[in-house]
Structures are given as C-alpha cells and as structure tokens.
Amino acid sequence: MGSTSGYRSGRRLADAGSGRLRHVDIIDDLRDAEPFWRSLLADGAVSTPYQSFDFLAAWHREVGSRRGVTPFVVVGFDSSDRPVFLLPFGMRRMGPLRQVCFLGGKHANFNFGLWDPTVTASMCAADMQFVLHRITALPHRPDLLALYSQPRAWQGLDNPLLKLPHRQAASNGACLVVDAPGQEVIERGVSAATRGRLRTKKRKLQKLPDYRYFQATQPAEVDRLLDRFIALKTAHMAAQGLPNVFAEEGVEAFLRSACHQNLADGCPAIELHGLEGDGELLALLGVLTDDRCMSVMVNTYTSSEHSRHSPGLILILQMIQVCADRGFASFDLGAGDAQYKTWFCKQPVTLFDSFVPLTPLGRLLAIGLDTANILKREIKNTPALWNAFQSLRRTFGNSIQVPGHHS
C-alpha cells in the first residue's frame, strides 16, 4: 500500500506494554484504509453510523479535500496482525499548525471510531500512550488532536479515548431504546399528552390531498427531495440567524453523493424519508443506519400554513415505527439539546471533547480551544445567556457564532 503525503507509518513491530497492541499504522489514503475498515465492521466492531466508510469517503471527496483535509487514519493491530481498532481521522493545516480531527466535521453527530470490543474493552492508558507515541514519531507530526462529539459509551462499550485528556462537550445527545413493537415503544417513551396532540395534528394532515409517508428509493426522487430540502433549510436558517452550512463549498454535492451511494442496492449512505401532501413536501428526515441504530442527521419541514400541524414531529413518530419494523435497537435525533428531542428520546448520550497537544505550539492552541469550549457550554447551559445570544444572532445574522464551534 502506497503513501501520497509521506506520513504513513511503516509496519514496524513494537511492544505496547500491555500486549494488546503490537503495532499501529497511520494511513493517508482512504483506499488503503478501506480493507481494514470493512473488515472491522464485518467482524462486529462497535461504531456509530457516522463512521461508515461510504459516508466519510463521500464527505472527504466533496468537502474535506476542498478544505485541505488529508486522511490520517489510525489503525491498531494485535499480535496476530489483525486490526482491532480504526480511528477515522483527518489532518488539516491551520497556518503553521497541523490539526487532527475526526473526518466528517460538523456533519457527523457522533464520533466513536471502530473498536473490536473483545480487545479494546480492556485497553488501558498505556495502550493510548503507545498510539500517541506512534503519532508523535512521524516526520511531520501533528501539533494537536481536536476530537469533538465523542460518546462516553456506545452499545455498552466505554469509549477507549476517555483515557486521553477530555472535557464534557457543550451539548449532549439522547436516544430511544427500541426493544418492542413500534406502537409499544411510542406509548412507553412518548407522553400521553404529546401523543394526543400529535394524533389530532396528524388527522388534519391526513385530510390533505395525496397525503403520504414515503422513503426515496429512485434517483429522481432523491434529487427532487434534496432540491426542496436545500430551499427549505436555507430559508429556516436565515430566519433564525444561523449560518447556512449547506451553502458551504461541496456540502450539497456531499449530500447528493451520500444519498445516491448504493441507492440501487437499497442501502444508501443517507436515507431520505418524507411526508407529502397537498402538492408539497411537508417534512423530511435524512437518516444514517447500521445493523443496530438509526440516527437522524438532517431534518426540515414546510414553511407553509401546514407547518402549524407539526409535520416534522409526526414524521419522527413514523420513523420510530419504521425503526421497530426494521429491527433496529435504538433511534436518535443526533446531538444537540433542542427541546423537541426530549419528547421522543430520553436515554442520555453523554458527549465529551478532547484537545490533546503534541507540540508546544499545539499546547497553546489546546488552551484556546478548551477555553472556547468552556465558554460555549456556559452560554448554552445558562438560559439568560443563551436567549441573549440567540437575540444577537437574529439581529446580526451569521456574523455571530457560538465560541468553539468546530468544522
């Protein structure tokens, strides 16, 4: 396997001190990392849907490469030369600094890596120090690891990266355990008052001409929905004074690529589900799935008079039923503390961030990022500050940003 940037580590054997890791490779080409990636997933590695190869390859091709991100995929091997973990990182220059982050940027709600639970559940701090040693031994080593939105645990596996320095993230997530038929899950997880209000609203929407729920399965249907999604999302973000991430270079192409990826086989990297009626798109959810989980990545809803009937919330209820019908074990609405998420998903997904300096220059940047992260968390968790911030953002638009926002 070749290298394009000169930092791919050789297959040099070394003792990790604990016997669990024998050597670590760092790979700068996703094509070279793909066999290890797919092998780990096929063998039952624990990861989130946001670490699928197809999703992150599409992101890097359309977004990351345009921003100067080079793959920096860290793969650990055991004494049998078998991959036991993979960290889908990318490296990007920021002036004189080299910073390593998870691939996917702000489009990945959760970052967890791929971990073989039979090995990594017992990894210790010495194993993590061994991995850092391999990174710092590179000729052009990075200055900093800036690792955002990491679940403390996923599918019962504690995150091995908790052994690195870390701090609670500014926002958390939540999920809904799906372990029964859909209606039973909804009745158990959603309050009777909320269910009653949404039943009334759904009946009103069902009276619209050609009302239906559907999943986009044809290329033309995917493109039609994405066109409408971009238009609606742009309008909603402008009204809220939010930066339009979907207008950034390459982002729309990334969404289209991921939605079309493997569509003919029935397993696109991003699935599109919608409600339609009265000749318009009422609501849309873009979801990622793996063998166990369905996670909402993007969503939008109509700006017409029909929005008063909460089609977005009704679509979420529909997706919980779909989740149960397809045998998924959990459903989530991504990271963030929006109130509507708590109406459906009550099982906490606690997130943390890590800023790990590897050089003196990286230490200065880590202090700045950590300080910004603390400030961001304080603003978001203090109602008076958060309301004032939102008011400023509505007044001054995209020039007002939350401190510590990562890309």
N, C-alpha and C positions, 0 to 999 in steps of 0.2 A: 504494500500500500504506500502510495506516494505522499508527498507533502508539498504544499504550494507556498507556505509562508515561512518555513524553516523552524517552527517551534514544536513540531510533532516529536514527542519523546520516543526514544527507541525502546525496544522490548528488553530493556535491561532488567535483570532479576535483582531484587533487593528484599531484605528482611524488614517487614513492617513492625516487628517487635512483638506482635500478638499471634502471628501465624495465620491470621485470616486473609491477609492480602500478601501477594507475592510481588506483584508489580503493577504499575499504573501507566497507562498510555494517555497521551493528550493529542487529540486528532483535530486537524483544521479543515477537513473536508467531510461534509455530511455523507457523501457517497462511501467514504471509507468507514464511517461510524455506523452506517445503516445495518450491516450484518449483525454486529453486536447488539444494536438497538432492538432489532426484530427478534433476535434470539432470546434476549431477556424477557421481552413481553410474551413471547410464545411459551416460555418456561414459568410464567406466573409471577413476574416481577410486580411489585407494588408501585403504582404511579397514579397520577391523575390523568383525566382525558386530555389535559393541555400539554402533556408530554408525548403525545403520539408523534411518530416520525413524520407522517404526512402533513399534519397540522403545522409543525415547526419548520419543515422543509419549505412549505408554501410561504410561511411568514418570512423566512430568511431570503428566499428567492425574490420576493416582491417588496419587502420592507427593509429587512435587516441589511442586505447587501447594499441598498441605496444609502444607508446611513453609516457605511463603513464598518459594519459588524462582520467579523470573521469567526467562523465556528471555533470553539475552544472546548471540545467535548472530552470530558474526563472519564475514562473507563478503568475500573479496577478489576483485577484478575486474581483468582485464588491459586493455590499450589498446583492445581490441575490445568492451569491456563484457561480457566472458564470465566467468562465475565460475570461478576457478581453485583456490580452497580454501574450506572452511567449517569453522569451529570451533564445535561444538555446546555452548556454554557456558550456564550459568545464573547469575544473581546473587541473593544472599540477604543480608539484613541480619542482622548479629550484634551486637546492641546498637547502638552508634554506627557500627559498621563495615559496609562493603559488600564482600562477598567473592564472587569469581567462581570457579566450579569447572566441571568437565565435568558435563553432565547425565547422570543415571544413578546417581550416588552410588556406594555400595559394591556395587551390583548390576551394574555394568559392570566386568568383569575387566581390560579393556584400553581405554585412551583414546588415540586417534590422530588425530582429525579426519578430514576428507575432503580429499585432496590430488590435484590433477591432476599426475601425475608428469612430464609434458612441460614444465611450467613450474616446479613447486616443487622439483624436484631441484636446480635451480641458484639457488634463493633464498639470499640472503646475510643477514648481520647487519643491514644497512641496511633490508632489507625488514621484518624483525621489529621494528626500531625504528619504522618507519613505522606498523605495526599498533598498537604501543603508543601512539604519538603520537595516533592516531585515538581510542583508548580514553580517554586522559587528557584529550583535548579536550572530552569530554562534559560537559554542565552538572552532572550528578550522577554523576561518575566513581566507579568502584570504588576501594577502598583497596588491594586485594590480589588477585592471581591465585594460587590454590592448586590446582595441577594435578597430580593423583596418577596413578600406574599407567600411565605412558606408555612404550610400547615404543621402544627406541632406533632400531629399524628394523622395517618391516613390508613383506612382499612385495618385498624388495630395495630399498625406498626409505628412506633415512635420514630420521629424523623432523626436519622443519624447526624444531620447537620446541626442539631441542637448542641452538639459537642463543640461547635465553634462559638465565638462571642456572638451574642444576639440580643435583641430587644423586641418587646411587643410591638407589632405593627400598628399603624394608625387606625386601621379598620380590620374587622374580622369577617368571617363568613358564617353560614349556618346551612344545615341540610335537613332533609326529611327522610327518615328511615322508611323504606318501602318493603314491608315484610308480610303483606296480606293483600287481598284483592283491593283494587283501586278505591272503591267506594268506602270500604272499611278504613283504609289509610286516611282518606279525606275526613271521614267522620271523627276519627281519633285525633287527627292532627290540626284540623281547622275548626275554630269555634262555631257553635250553632248559630250565633248571631251573624257571623261573616258568611256562613253557608246560606243562611236565609236571605240576606241582602243580595248575594250573587245569583241565587235562583231567580229572584224577581227580575234582576237585570238581564239574565240570560233569556228569560221568556220574552222580554221585549226585543232583544236582538233576533231571536228565532222567528219573529214575525216579519223580518226584513226579507225582501225578495232574494232568492238564491243564497240564503244563509248556509254556511257550511264550515266545518273544520277540515283541514287537509294538510298533507305533507308534500312538499315539492319533490317530484321524482323525475321530471323531464327537464332537459337543459333550458328550453324556452321559458318554462315555468320558474326555474331558479332565477334567470335573468330578469324576468318581469318582477318578481318579488324583491330582488336586490335593488332594482331601479326605484321601486316605491319606498323601500326601507331607507335608502340614502336620502331621498327627498324628505321623508317624514322626520328622520333623525336630525337632519340639518336644521329643519325648522324648530324642532323641540329644543335643541341645544342653543340655538340663537336666542330663543325666548327666555332661557334660563341663564344666559350669560356664560355658558360653558364653552370651552374650546372644542371645536369640531374635529375629533380625532380621525373621523372618516374622510376628511378632506386632505389629510396629510399624504404626502407622496407615497404611492404604492399601496396604500391601505385598501382602497376599493378593489384593486387588482388582486390583492391577497385574499379578500373575502370571496371574490368570484372564483379564484383558483381553488380555494379550500372547499367551496360549495359544490364545485364540479368534480373534484378529485374523487374517483371511484364511484361516481353517481350511478353509472350504468350497472355496477355490481350491487347497488343498494346500500352502500356504506360510505357516503361522502364524509370528508373530514369535518364539515359543519353541516348539520341537517337544518332545513328550514321548515317550520311549522306555522300555519297561519289560520286566521278566521277571516272569512269574506262574507259580504252581504251588501245588498243594495248597490252593487257595482263597484265596491271599493274594498281595499284591504283594511280590515278593522283592527287587527293586531298581528304581530309576528314575533316569533322566538327563533333564534339561532342557537342550536344546542350541540354540544360535543358529547360523545358517548364512548364508553369502553365496555368491558364484559360485565361491570358491576354498577356503573354510575352514569347518570345523565346530568349534565351541568349546563345551565343557561349562560351563554356567552354574550349575546346581544338581544335586545328587545326593542320594540316600538309599538305605537298604537295610533289610530286615526286622529286627526285634528278636527274632524267634522263634528256635527251635533251628536253623532252616535257615541262619541267618547264618554258622554255622561253615563253610559251604561257599562263602563269599565270592561271593555272587551279584552284588555291585557290581562286582567285578573281572571276573567273567565277562561282565557286560553291557558293560564297556569294550572287551573283545576283540571282542564282537559289533559294537559301534559302529565299530571300526576297519574291519571288513569292510564295513559299510554305507557308510562314508566312501569306501572304494575303489570300491565298486559304483556310487556316485552321482557319481564323478569329481572329488571334492574333492582339493585338493593338499596339505592339511595338516589335522591333528587336534590339539586341545589340551585340557587339563583345567583351563584357567583359571589365574589367578595363585595363588601360594602354594607352599610348599616341602614339602608333605606327602610322606612317603617313597613312598607307593604311586604317585605321579605319575611318579617317576623310573623305575619298572618299564616304563612304556609310552612316555613322551615324554622324549627325551634331547637334542633340539636346543634350546639355551637361547633364551629370550626375555627379554632384559635390560630391566628397567624403571627409569625414573627419575621423580622428582617435581620440580616447580618451584614455588617460592614467590617471586613477583615483586611487590615492594611498589610502589605507585603514589602513595602519600601518606606523610607522616611517621608517621601512625597505623598505616598498613599495614606500615611497616618494623618497628615493634615487634612486630606480630603475626607477621610473617615470621620474625623471630628466634625467637619462641616455637615456631612450627610446625617450623622447621628443627631446633631443639634436640630437640623431641619425636621427630622422625623419626630423628635420630641415635640417640637412646636406644632407640627401638623396634627399630632394626636391630641394635644391640648385644645386646639381650635375645634376639632371635630367632636370632642367629648365634652365641651363646655357649651351648652345651648346658647348662651348670650353671645359668646364669641362666634359661634357657627352662624347664627342668624345675622350678625353684623357682617360677617364675611360674605354670606350669600347676597345681602343687600348691596354691598360694594360691587360684587361681581355682576349683578343685574344692571347696576348703574354704569360701570366702566367696561363691562364685557370681558373679552378674553385676556385683557392685559392684567387681570387679577388672577393669580394662580395660588393653589394651595402649596405651602412650602413643602419641599421634599418629594414632590410628585415625580415619579420615575418614568422613564421611557425605555 
